[in-house]
């Protein structure tokens, strides 16, 4: 099959001790999910519930990649995140069954323009 434009590559991450790769389809994120960070961001952990948001799968970058970011930012924050890779989807999964849908764990680096975030 020929394309006018090459289709984008399937984002994926390396799997430790394997030549295989884990395909990334969706990235779900949780914000302000611990009290100290909620306070740091000016919120009240007793009144501000965690919120959920998504990032595009192509936000995934290879280890060692130089990451471009907007030069106009004056307040770029970085956070180390726990990444949970799921081998199966689902909803309303019982707590005792949750480990059955986990493929593995990883470490992620999240970058946020706090100056832009505070404008919204």
N, CA, C and O atoms as CSV, one atom per row, in Angstrom:
chain,resi,resn,atom,element,x,y,z
A,1,UNK,N,N,0.846,-1.164,0.000
A,1,UNK,CA,C,0.000,0.000,0.000
A,1,UNK,C,C,0.895,1.232,0.000
A,1,UNK,O,O,1.921,1.261,0.680
A,2,UNK,N,N,0.508,2.243,-0.760
A,2,UNK,CA,C,1.306,3.454,-0.765
A,2,UNK,C,C,0.511,4.581,-0.115
A,2,UNK,O,O,-0.715,4.635,-0.202
A,3,UNK,N,N,1.232,5.459,0.525
A,3,UNK,CA,C,0.637,6.579,1.241
A,3,UNK,C,C,1.220,7.877,0.706
A,3,UNK,O,O,2.367,7.914,0.261
A,4,UNK,N,N,0.433,8.931,0.751
A,4,UNK,CA,C,0.965,10.249,0.425
A,4,UNK,C,C,1.909,10.669,1.541
A,4,UNK,O,O,2.987,11.209,1.289
A,5,UNK,N,N,1.491,10.413,2.780
A,5,UNK,CA,C,2.329,10.658,3.956
A,5,UNK,C,C,2.530,9.338,4.664
A,5,UNK,O,O,1.613,8.519,4.730
A,6,UNK,N,N,3.702,9.128,5.185
A,6,UNK,CA,C,3.937,7.927,5.979
A,6,UNK,C,C,3.046,7.961,7.212
A,6,UNK,O,O,2.956,8.999,7.868
A,7,UNK,N,N,2.387,6.862,7.545
A,7,UNK,CA,C,1.598,6.855,8.773
A,7,UNK,C,C,2.516,6.997,9.984
A,7,UNK,O,O,3.663,6.551,9.947
A,8,UNK,N,N,2.023,7.611,11.050
A,8,UNK,CA,C,2.876,7.782,12.224
A,8,UNK,C,C,3.237,6.429,12.840
A,8,UNK,O,O,2.474,5.467,12.749
A,9,UNK,N,N,4.384,6.378,13.452
A,9,UNK,CA,C,4.812,5.142,14.115
A,9,UNK,C,C,3.955,4.920,15.358
A,9,UNK,O,O,3.456,5.873,15.957
A,10,UNK,N,N,3.793,3.677,15.732
A,10,UNK,CA,C,3.075,3.348,16.970
A,10,UNK,C,C,3.996,3.685,18.140
A,10,UNK,O,O,5.056,3.072,18.273
A,11,UNK,N,N,3.623,4.641,18.989
A,11,UNK,CA,C,4.457,4.931,20.152
A,11,UNK,C,C,4.616,3.674,21.008
A,11,UNK,O,O,3.663,2.919,21.205
A,12,UNK,N,N,5.814,3.464,21.505
A,12,UNK,CA,C,6.083,2.286,22.328
A,12,UNK,C,C,7.262,2.575,23.238
A,12,UNK,O,O,8.008,3.533,23.034
A,13,UNK,N,N,7.415,1.734,24.240
A,13,UNK,CA,C,8.533,1.864,25.161
A,13,UNK,C,C,9.272,0.528,25.242
A,13,UNK,O,O,8.687,-0.538,25.053
A,14,UNK,N,N,10.551,0.614,25.524
A,14,UNK,CA,C,11.368,-0.586,25.666
A,14,UNK,C,C,10.924,-1.372,26.896
A,14,UNK,O,O,10.485,-0.797,27.892
A,15,UNK,N,N,11.044,-2.678,26.810
A,15,UNK,CA,C,10.759,-3.561,27.936
A,15,UNK,C,C,12.090,-4.095,28.442
A,15,UNK,O,O,12.849,-4.706,27.690
A,16,UNK,N,N,12.367,-3.862,29.710
A,16,UNK,CA,C,13.647,-4.280,30.294
A,16,UNK,C,C,13.864,-5.779,30.084
A,16,UNK,O,O,12.946,-6.586,30.232
A,17,UNK,N,N,15.093,-6.124,29.737
A,17,UNK,CA,C,15.518,-7.515,29.520
A,17,UNK,C,C,14.761,-8.204,28.382
A,17,UNK,O,O,14.561,-9.419,28.415
A,18,UNK,N,N,14.340,-7.429,27.376
A,18,UNK,CA,C,13.602,-7.998,26.256
A,18,UNK,C,C,13.885,-7.178,25.001
A,18,UNK,O,O,14.203,-5.991,25.077
A,19,UNK,N,N,13.765,-7.826,23.854
A,19,UNK,CA,C,13.845,-7.099,22.581
A,19,UNK,C,C,12.470,-6.577,22.172
A,19,UNK,O,O,12.352,-5.792,21.231
A,20,UNK,N,N,11.433,-7.017,22.885
A,20,UNK,CA,C,10.075,-6.568,22.591
A,20,UNK,C,C,9.867,-5.144,23.083
A,20,UNK,O,O,10.646,-4.616,23.877
A,21,UNK,N,N,8.800,-4.543,22.591
A,21,UNK,CA,C,8.429,-3.194,23.014
A,21,UNK,C,C,6.972,-3.212,23.443
A,21,UNK,O,O,6.186,-4.024,22.954
A,22,UNK,N,N,6.613,-2.325,24.347
A,22,UNK,CA,C,5.246,-2.216,24.839
A,22,UNK,C,C,4.562,-1.071,24.089
A,22,UNK,O,O,4.998,0.075,24.197
A,23,UNK,N,N,3.493,-1.362,23.327
A,23,UNK,CA,C,2.815,-0.293,22.578
A,23,UNK,C,C,2.029,0.627,23.517
A,23,UNK,O,O,1.370,0.167,24.450
A,24,UNK,N,N,2.110,1.911,23.257
A,24,UNK,CA,C,1.395,2.897,24.070
A,24,UNK,C,C,0.211,3.409,23.250
A,24,UNK,O,O,0.389,3.976,22.172
A,25,UNK,N,N,-0.989,3.204,23.770
A,25,UNK,CA,C,-2.194,3.650,23.078
A,25,UNK,C,C,-2.778,4.906,23.715
A,25,UNK,O,O,-3.183,5.834,23.015
A,26,UNK,N,N,-2.819,4.929,25.025
A,26,UNK,CA,C,-3.411,6.066,25.752
A,26,UNK,C,C,-2.579,6.328,26.997
A,26,UNK,O,O,-2.001,5.412,27.582
A,27,UNK,N,N,-2.529,7.598,27.392
A,27,UNK,CA,C,-1.845,7.969,28.628
A,27,UNK,C,C,-2.857,8.720,29.490
A,27,UNK,O,O,-3.259,9.839,29.170
A,28,UNK,N,N,-3.255,8.090,30.571
A,28,UNK,CA,C,-4.163,8.712,31.531
A,28,UNK,C,C,-3.330,9.214,32.706
A,28,UNK,O,O,-2.423,8.525,33.172
A,29,UNK,N,N,-3.641,10.403,33.177
A,29,UNK,CA,C,-2.871,11.023,34.248
A,29,UNK,C,C,-3.801,11.463,35.376
A,29,UNK,O,O,-4.984,11.726,35.161
A,30,UNK,N,N,-3.242,11.537,36.576
A,30,UNK,CA,C,-3.979,12.017,37.743
A,30,UNK,C,C,-3.198,13.195,38.298
A,30,UNK,O,O,-1.996,13.089,38.539
A,31,UNK,N,N,-3.877,14.319,38.502
A,31,UNK,CA,C,-3.232,15.510,39.045
A,31,UNK,C,C,-3.700,15.795,40.458
A,31,UNK,O,O,-4.826,15.477,40.840
A,32,UNK,N,N,-2.817,16.395,41.215
A,32,UNK,CA,C,-3.073,16.782,42.603
A,32,UNK,C,C,-3.645,15.616,43.400
A,32,UNK,O,O,-4.657,15.745,44.090
A,33,UNK,N,N,-2.968,14.469,43.286
A,33,UNK,CA,C,-3.445,13.281,43.969
A,33,UNK,C,C,-2.696,12.994,45.272
A,33,UNK,O,O,-2.829,11.910,45.840
A,34,UNK,N,N,-1.924,13.945,45.735
A,34,UNK,CA,C,-1.372,13.819,47.081
A,34,UNK,C,C,-1.324,15.199,47.721
A,34,UNK,O,O,-1.114,16.210,47.051
A,35,UNK,N,N,-1.524,15.213,49.035
A,35,UNK,CA,C,-1.783,16.451,49.778
A,35,UNK,C,C,-0.672,17.489,49.629
A,35,UNK,O,O,-0.961,18.664,49.403
A,36,UNK,N,N,0.587,17.081,49.751
A,36,UNK,CA,C,1.681,18.061,49.710
A,36,UNK,C,C,1.705,18.803,48.370
A,36,UNK,O,O,1.931,20.012,48.335
A,37,UNK,N,N,1.476,18.092,47.285
A,37,UNK,CA,C,1.498,18.733,45.972
A,37,UNK,C,C,0.282,19.647,45.798
A,37,UNK,O,O,0.391,20.723,45.211
A,38,UNK,N,N,-0.859,19.222,46.302
A,38,UNK,CA,C,-2.055,20.066,46.228
A,38,UNK,C,C,-1.808,21.386,46.943
A,38,UNK,O,O,-2.168,22.450,46.438
A,39,UNK,N,N,-1.188,21.316,48.131
A,39,UNK,CA,C,-0.858,22.547,48.871
A,39,UNK,C,C,0.153,23.390,48.101
A,39,UNK,O,O,0.019,24.611,48.027
A,40,UNK,N,N,1.164,22.739,47.528
A,40,UNK,CA,C,2.192,23.445,46.745
A,40,UNK,C,C,1.554,24.222,45.597
A,40,UNK,O,O,2.024,25.302,45.240
A,41,UNK,N,N,0.483,23.674,45.017
A,41,UNK,CA,C,-0.181,24.308,43.887
A,41,UNK,C,C,-1.259,25.297,44.337
A,41,UNK,O,O,-1.999,25.833,43.512
A,42,UNK,N,N,-1.345,25.538,45.666
A,42,UNK,CA,C,-2.286,26.525,46.176
A,42,UNK,C,C,-3.667,25.985,46.474
A,42,UNK,O,O,-4.600,26.755,46.701
A,43,UNK,N,N,-3.809,24.676,46.475
A,43,UNK,CA,C,-5.107,24.066,46.750
A,43,UNK,C,C,-5.202,23.554,48.179
A,43,UNK,O,O,-4.215,23.530,48.915
A,44,UNK,N,N,-6.379,23.154,48.546
A,44,UNK,CA,C,-6.652,22.568,49.861
A,44,UNK,C,C,-6.983,21.098,49.631
A,44,UNK,O,O,-8.015,20.791,49.036
A,45,UNK,N,N,-6.122,20.173,50.095
A,45,UNK,CA,C,-6.357,18.750,49.822
A,45,UNK,C,C,-7.657,18.224,50.416
A,45,UNK,O,O,-8.156,17.183,49.988
A,46,UNK,N,N,-8.214,18.935,51.402
A,46,UNK,CA,C,-9.485,18.506,51.969
A,46,UNK,C,C,-10.671,18.982,51.131
A,46,UNK,O,O,-11.793,18.511,51.313
A,47,UNK,N,N,-10.421,19.915,50.214
A,47,UNK,CA,C,-11.514,20.470,49.399
A,47,UNK,C,C,-11.296,20.273,47.909
A,47,UNK,O,O,-12.257,20.299,47.139
A,48,UNK,N,N,-10.045,20.075,47.484
A,48,UNK,CA,C,-9.737,19.949,46.062
A,48,UNK,C,C,-9.514,18.473,45.732
A,48,UNK,O,O,-8.499,17.902,46.130
A,49,UNK,N,N,-10.446,17.850,45.011
A,49,UNK,CA,C,-10.245,16.433,44.666
A,49,UNK,C,C,-9.206,16.292,43.555
A,49,UNK,O,O,-8.980,17.237,42.800
A,50,UNK,N,N,-8.574,15.129,43.447
A,50,UNK,CA,C,-7.676,14.891,42.314
A,50,UNK,C,C,-8.456,15.069,41.013
A,50,UNK,O,O,-9.675,14.904,40.980
A,51,UNK,N,N,-7.735,15.406,39.945
A,51,UNK,CA,C,-8.386,15.520,38.640
A,51,UNK,C,C,-7.653,14.634,37.645
A,51,UNK,O,O,-6.496,14.267,37.851
A,52,UNK,N,N,-8.332,14.304,36.584
A,52,UNK,CA,C,-7.802,13.387,35.586
A,52,UNK,C,C,-7.668,14.113,34.253
A,52,UNK,O,O,-8.486,14.964,33.902
A,53,UNK,N,N,-6.619,13.757,33.522
A,53,UNK,CA,C,-6.400,14.333,32.199
A,53,UNK,C,C,-5.628,13.332,31.367
A,53,UNK,O,O,-5.117,12.342,31.892
A,54,UNK,N,N,-5.540,13.583,30.076
A,54,UNK,CA,C,-4.834,12.675,29.160
A,54,UNK,C,C,-3.697,13.409,28.474
A,54,UNK,O,O,-3.709,14.632,28.333
A,55,UNK,N,N,-2.724,12.634,28.056
A,55,UNK,CA,C,-1.647,13.137,27.207
A,55,UNK,C,C,-1.635,12.264,25.955
A,55,UNK,O,O,-2.031,11.099,26.010
A,56,UNK,N,N,-1.188,12.811,24.836
A,56,UNK,CA,C,-1.160,11.991,23.617
A,56,UNK,C,C,-0.083,10.908,23.715
A,56,UNK,O,O,0.960,11.109,24.336
A,57,UNK,N,N,-0.349,9.768,23.098
A,57,UNK,CA,C,0.606,8.659,23.152
A,57,UNK,C,C,1.961,9.058,22.587
A,57,UNK,O,O,2.987,8.534,23.021
A,58,UNK,N,N,1.981,9.984,21.618
A,58,UNK,CA,C,3.274,10.372,21.043
A,58,UNK,C,C,4.067,11.309,21.950
A,58,UNK,O,O,5.134,11.786,21.564
A,59,UNK,N,N,3.554,11.576,23.156
A,59,UNK,CA,C,4.344,12.306,24.149
A,59,UNK,C,C,5.454,11.414,24.716
A,59,UNK,O,O,6.393,11.906,25.341
A,60,UNK,N,N,5.339,10.109,24.496
A,60,UNK,CA,C,6.353,9.160,24.967
A,60,UNK,C,C,7.629,9.351,24.147
A,60,UNK,O,O,7.586,9.385,22.918
A,61,UNK,N,N,8.749,9.474,24.832
A,61,UNK,CA,C,10.044,9.656,24.175
A,61,UNK,C,C,11.012,8.589,24.660
A,61,UNK,O,O,10.900,8.091,25.781
A,62,UNK,N,N,11.950,8.252,23.814
A,62,UNK,CA,C,12.971,7.270,24.179
A,62,UNK,C,C,13.891,7.820,25.272
A,62,UNK,O,O,14.124,9.026,25.356
A,63,UNK,N,N,14.395,6.937,26.084
A,63,UNK,CA,C,15.377,7.302,27.096
A,63,UNK,C,C,16.556,7.997,26.414
A,63,UNK,O,O,17.072,7.511,25.407
A,64,UNK,N,N,16.973,9.121,26.960
A,64,UNK,CA,C,18.110,9.857,26.412
A,64,UNK,C,C,17.739,10.884,25.354
A,64,UNK,O,O,18.608,11.620,24.886
A,65,UNK,N,N,16.470,10.951,24.967
A,65,UNK,CA,C,16.030,11.927,23.973
A,65,UNK,C,C,16.129,13.340,24.533
A,65,UNK,O,O,15.773,13.576,25.687
A,66,UNK,N,N,16.602,14.265,23.738
A,66,UNK,CA,C,16.572,15.671,24.124
A,66,UNK,C,C,15.161,16.164,23.843
A,66,UNK,O,O,14.693,16.114,22.706
A,67,UNK,N,N,14.495,16.633,24.870
A,67,UNK,CA,C,13.094,17.015,24.756
A,67,UNK,C,C,12.988,18.516,24.497
A,67,UNK,O,O,13.470,19.338,25.276
A,68,UNK,N,N,12.349,18.842,23.389
A,68,UNK,CA,C,12.131,20.251,23.073
A,68,UNK,C,C,10.995,20.779,23.942
A,68,UNK,O,O,10.040,20.056,24.227
A,69,UNK,N,N,11.096,22.019,24.358
A,69,UNK,CA,C,10.025,22.646,25.126
A,69,UNK,C,C,9.968,24.114,24.736
A,69,UNK,O,O,10.943,24.661,24.221
A,70,UNK,N,N,8.827,24.754,24.981
A,70,UNK,CA,C,8.687,26.156,24.577
A,70,UNK,C,C,9.691,27.054,25.309
A,70,UNK,O,O,9.735,27.068,26.539
A,71,UNK,N,N,10.476,27.785,24.562
A,71,UNK,CA,C,11.495,28.650,25.145
A,71,UNK,C,C,10.902,29.858,25.862
A,71,UNK,O,O,11.578,30.488,26.676
A,72,UNK,N,N,9.656,30.184,25.569
A,72,UNK,CA,C,9.023,31.353,26.184
A,72,UNK,C,C,8.590,31.104,27.631
A,72,UNK,O,O,8.217,32.045,28.332
A,73,UNK,N,N,8.633,29.879,28.073
A,73,UNK,CA,C,8.183,29.593,29.437
A,73,UNK,C,C,9.156,30.158,30.463
A,73,UNK,O,O,10.370,30.170,30.262
A,74,UNK,N,N,8.592,30.618,31.552
A,74,UNK,CA,C,9.410,31.114,32.666
A,74,UNK,C,C,9.265,30.228,33.893
A,74,UNK,O,O,9.861,30.502,34.936
A,75,UNK,N,N,8.466,29.155,33.770
A,75,UNK,CA,C,8.205,28.329,34.943
A,75,UNK,C,C,7.914,26.899,34.500
A,75,UNK,O,O,6.774,26.441,34.585
A,76,UNK,N,N,8.937,26.196,34.029
A,76,UNK,CA,C,8.799,24.811,33.580
A,76,UNK,C,C,9.092,23.884,34.755
A,76,UNK,O,O,10.204,23.875,35.284
A,77,UNK,N,N,8.091,23.107,35.159
A,77,UNK,CA,C,8.264,22.156,36.266
A,77,UNK,C,C,8.463,20.755,35.711
A,77,UNK,O,O,7.896,20.389,34.682
A,78,UNK,N,N,9.265,19.994,36.400
A,78,UNK,CA,C,9.431,18.585,36.054
A,78,UNK,C,C,9.052,17.748,37.270
A,78,UNK,O,O,9.321,18.123,38.411
A,79,UNK,N,N,8.429,16.622,37.004
A,79,UNK,CA,C,8.044,15.701,38.067
A,79,UNK,C,C,8.338,14.281,37.611
A,79,UNK,O,O,8.099,13.916,36.460
A,80,UNK,N,N,8.849,13.505,38.518
A,80,UNK,CA,C,9.046,12.082,38.258
A,80,UNK,C,C,7.742,11.381,38.616
A,80,UNK,O,O,7.187,11.599,39.693
A,81,UNK,N,N,7.263,10.550,37.720
A,81,UNK,CA,C,5.966,9.903,37.895
A,81,UNK,C,C,6.092,8.391,37.874
A,81,UNK,O,O,6.942,7.839,37.176
A,82,UNK,N,N,5.240,7.725,38.643
A,82,UNK,CA,C,5.099,6.276,38.568
A,82,UNK,C,C,4.212,5.980,37.362
A,82,UNK,O,O,3.116,6.529,37.248
A,83,UNK,N,N,4.675,5.122,36.472
A,83,UNK,CA,C,3.914,4.731,35.291
A,83,UNK,C,C,3.448,3.293,35.495
A,83,UNK,O,O,4.239,2.416,35.842
A,84,UNK,N,N,2.174,3.067,35.281
A,84,UNK,CA,C,1.606,1.724,35.367
A,84,UNK,C,C,1.133,1.345,33.973
A,84,UNK,O,O,0.235,1.983,33.424
A,85,UNK,N,N,1.731,0.314,33.401
A,85,UNK,CA,C,1.362,-0.150,32.061
A,85,UNK,C,C,0.351,-1.279,32.214
A,85,UNK,O,O,0.601,-2.266,32.905
A,86,UNK,N,N,-0.790,-1.118,31.563
A,86,UNK,CA,C,-1.854,-2.111,31.672
A,86,UNK,C,C,-1.817,-3.075,30.504
A,86,UNK,O,O,-1.646,-2.666,29.356
A,87,UNK,N,N,-1.978,-4.349,30.797
A,87,UNK,CA,C,-2.022,-5.358,29.737
A,87,UNK,C,C,-3.448,-5.626,29.286
A,87,UNK,O,O,-3.671,-6.259,28.254
A,88,UNK,N,N,-4.404,-5.147,30.055
A,88,UNK,CA,C,-5.813,-5.317,29.720
A,88,UNK,C,C,-6.561,-4.100,30.219
A,88,UNK,O,O,-6.196,-3.498,31.229
A,89,UNK,N,N,-7.597,-3.750,29.509
A,89,UNK,CA,C,-8.413,-2.618,29.928
A,89,UNK,C,C,-9.532,-3.077,30.839
A,89,UNK,O,O,-9.513,-4.189,31.366
A,90,UNK,N,N,-10.479,-2.226,31.008
A,90,UNK,CA,C,-11.634,-2.575,31.816
A,90,UNK,C,C,-12.135,-1.379,32.577
A,90,UNK,O,O,-11.533,-0.306,32.557
A,91,UNK,N,N,-13.234,-1.577,33.242
A,91,UNK,CA,C,-13.775,-0.540,34.105
A,91,UNK,C,C,-14.451,-1.230,35.280
A,91,UNK,O,O,-14.814,-2.405,35.222
A,92,UNK,N,N,-14.604,-0.465,36.336
A,92,UNK,CA,C,-15.206,-0.998,37.555
A,92,UNK,C,C,-14.493,-2.264,38.031
A,92,UNK,O,O,-15.129,-3.223,38.469
A,93,UNK,N,N,-13.170,-2.250,37.938
A,93,UNK,CA,C,-12.368,-3.394,38.353
A,93,UNK,C,C,-12.282,-3.399,39.875
A,93,UNK,O,O,-11.987,-2.373,40.488
A,94,UNK,N,N,-12.532,-4.525,40.468
A,94,UNK,CA,C,-12.455,-4.645,41.920
A,94,UNK,C,C,-11.000,-4.474,42.361
A,94,UNK,O,O,-10.077,-4.885,41.658
A,95,UNK,N,N,-10.813,-3.870,43.518
A,95,UNK,CA,C,-9.464,-3.631,44.043
A,95,UNK,C,C,-8.667,-4.931,44.074
A,95,UNK,O,O,-7.497,-4.945,43.694
A,96,UNK,N,N,-9.278,-6.009,44.515
A,96,UNK,CA,C,-8.553,-7.282,44.630
A,96,UNK,C,C,-8.194,-7.887,43.268
A,96,UNK,O,O,-7.365,-8.794,43.198
A,97,UNK,N,N,-8.813,-7.393,42.182
A,97,UNK,CA,C,-8.510,-7.891,40.841
A,97,UNK,C,C,-7.610,-6.951,40.039
A,97,UNK,O,O,-7.209,-7.289,38.926
A,98,UNK,N,N,-7.288,-5.789,40.580
A,98,UNK,CA,C,-6.548,-4.769,39.842
A,98,UNK,C,C,-5.187,-5.263,39.349
A,98,UNK,O,O,-4.782,-4.934,38.235
A,99,UNK,N,N,-4.484,-6.043,40.157
A,99,UNK,CA,C,-3.146,-6.493,39.749
A,99,UNK,C,C,-3.200,-7.403,38.520
A,99,UNK,O,O,-2.185,-7.579,37.846
A,100,UNK,N,N,-4.352,-7.976,38.218
A,100,UNK,CA,C,-4.474,-8.859,37.057
A,100,UNK,C,C,-4.412,-8.120,35.727
A,100,UNK,O,O,-4.174,-8.742,34.692
A,101,UNK,N,N,-4.622,-6.807,35.733
A,101,UNK,CA,C,-4.575,-6.053,34.474
A,101,UNK,C,C,-3.274,-5.263,34.312
A,101,UNK,O,O,-3.113,-4.536,33.332
A,102,UNK,N,N,-2.346,-5.400,35.260
A,102,UNK,CA,C,-1.082,-4.658,35.199
A,102,UNK,C,C,-0.021,-5.474,34.464
A,102,UNK,O,O,0.255,-6.621,34.816
A,103,UNK,N,N,0.568,-4.860,33.433
A,103,UNK,CA,C,1.680,-5.477,32.701
A,103,UNK,C,C,2.988,-5.248,33.446
A,103,UNK,O,O,3.793,-6.167,33.600
A,104,UNK,N,N,3.195,-4.011,33.909
A,104,UNK,CA,C,4.438,-3.674,34.597
A,104,UNK,C,C,4.444,-2.213,35.004
A,104,UNK,O,O,3.463,-1.491,34.828
A,105,UNK,N,N,5.581,-1.794,35.556
A,105,UNK,CA,C,5.733,-0.439,36.068
A,105,UNK,C,C,6.942,0.218,35.418
A,105,UNK,O,O,7.863,-0.455,34.957
A,106,UNK,N,N,6.920,1.529,35.392
A,106,UNK,CA,C,8.040,2.276,34.848
A,106,UNK,C,C,8.144,3.633,35.522
A,106,UNK,O,O,7.392,3.951,36.443
A,107,UNK,N,N,9.083,4.415,35.046
A,107,UNK,CA,C,9.297,5.757,35.565
A,107,UNK,C,C,9.079,6.726,34.416
A,107,UNK,O,O,9.568,6.514,33.306
A,108,UNK,N,N,8.342,7.787,34.691
A,108,UNK,CA,C,8.084,8.793,33.674
A,108,UNK,C,C,8.546,10.156,34.142
A,108,UNK,O,O,8.665,10.409,35.340
A,109,UNK,N,N,8.803,11.024,33.195
A,109,UNK,CA,C,9.150,12.421,33.472
A,109,UNK,C,C,8.041,13.273,32.888
A,109,UNK,O,O,7.793,13.234,31.683
A,110,UNK,N,N,7.372,14.041,33.732
A,110,UNK,CA,C,6.296,14.911,33.286
A,110,UNK,C,C,6.785,16.344,33.320
A,110,UNK,O,O,7.375,16.778,34.309
A,111,UNK,N,N,6.544,17.078,32.250
A,111,UNK,CA,C,6.916,18.490,32.166
A,111,UNK,C,C,5.648,19.323,32.065
A,111,UNK,O,O,4.760,19.007,31.274
A,112,UNK,N,N,5.556,20.381,32.855
A,112,UNK,CA,C,4.379,21.252,32.833
A,112,UNK,C,C,4.819,22.703,32.858
A,112,UNK,O,O,5.649,23.099,33.676
A,113,UNK,N,N,4.255,23.492,31.954
A,113,UNK,CA,C,4.465,24.944,31.969
A,113,UNK,C,C,3.528,25.523,33.014
A,113,UNK,O,O,2.359,25.775,32.723
A,114,UNK,N,N,4.022,25.737,34.221
A,114,UNK,CA,C,3.170,26.253,35.291
A,114,UNK,C,C,2.692,27.672,34.991
A,114,UNK,O,O,1.582,28.038,35.378
A,115,UNK,N,N,3.507,28.476,34.310
A,115,UNK,CA,C,3.065,29.830,33.967
A,115,UNK,C,C,1.836,29.788,33.062
A,115,UNK,O,O,0.916,30.587,33.238
A,116,UNK,N,N,1.809,28.876,32.104
A,116,UNK,CA,C,0.656,28.746,31.233
A,116,UNK,C,C,-0.518,28.104,31.975
A,116,UNK,O,O,-1.669,28.501,31.793
A,117,UNK,N,N,-0.218,27.114,32.808
A,117,UNK,CA,C,-1.257,26.431,33.574
A,117,UNK,C,C,-2.004,27.398,34.495
A,117,UNK,O,O,-3.221,27.297,34.652
A,118,UNK,N,N,-1.280,28.323,35.096
A,118,UNK,CA,C,-1.904,29.259,36.041
A,118,UNK,C,C,-2.822,30.266,35.351
A,118,UNK,O,O,-3.658,30.889,36.006
A,119,UNK,N,N,-2.672,30.433,34.021
A,119,UNK,CA,C,-3.524,31.362,33.289
A,119,UNK,C,C,-4.920,30.772,33.055
A,119,UNK,O,O,-5.871,31.511,32.798
A,120,UNK,N,N,-5.040,29.466,33.144
A,120,UNK,CA,C,-6.350,28.854,32.861
A,120,UNK,C,C,-7.228,28.792,34.070
A,120,UNK,O,O,-8.356,28.306,33.990
